[in-house]
Amino acid sequence: MDECFYNRSVWFFYNSTGKELSPIWRTKDKLVVSLGLLVCVIIILANLLVIMAIAINRRFHFPIFYLLANLAAADLFSGVAYMFLMFHTGPRTIQLSVRTWFFRQSLLDISLTASVANLLAIAVERHQTIFQFQLHSKMSNQRVTILIGCIWCTAILIGFIPHLGWNCICHLSTCSRMAPLYSQSYLIFWAVSNLVIFGAMMLNYLHIYYYVRQKTQRMSRHTSFQQRHKDTMMNLMKTVVMVL
């Protein structure tokens, strides 16, 4: 039976996986933290402006903009998560309890999963509106709220799975060098889950692109608005690139 190491320090797990952990502040550590904090502040302020603009302007009170606001909220949360990381990284990692280390990593996992899942929701919403020839989705505010709630519940569940036992505290041989308290199998699951979501999003946008392209080619043979339809397709692709 494997021994559990709940009372061990974070440094014990870093040493067991061979990951470097300096007890003193090096120049590169200070540089990374300084730049990281600056980027975090910019991310938080920029996404706050996006959320405020959508909340204040009634022209943006449609499902697509609610989802974009939620994407901004996920990115804002990423800024907060990485700011927390900046204050608990480098030599400070040695002083962390196992519980605090798990909390630090969970914030990062939740933020990324929420962002990727929200991108998929936006892609599905755009797919629905284009194939139904609608400017805006007819999805009710209640359904949008439920969808947003599901995104965050899924992200939180995936992020806190290691707290619930899917870790390597009792199985040191399965510890990952990238995240020394995480099980390698969990990291694979987390990475594959996000890649599947991202892949589904890309398939949605590819389907939209080829549909619009074929539609434009067919309509250009029968109407005199070829340039206008080309402009429509280009504007769509610009929107897709902006979202990505």
Secondary structure, 3 states (H helix, E strand, C coil): CCCCCCCCCHHHHHHHHCCCCCCCCCHHHHHHHHHHHHHHHHHHHHHHHHHHHHHHCHHHCCHHHHHHHHHHHHHHHHHHHHHHHHHCCHHHHHHCCHHHHHHHHHHHHHHHHHHHHHHHHHHHHHHHHHHCCCCCCCCCHHHHHHHHHHHHHHHHHHHHHHHHCCECCCCHHHECCCCCCEEHHHHHHHHHHHHHHHHHHHHHHHHHHHHHHHHHHHHHCCCCCHHHHHHHHHHHHHHHHHHC
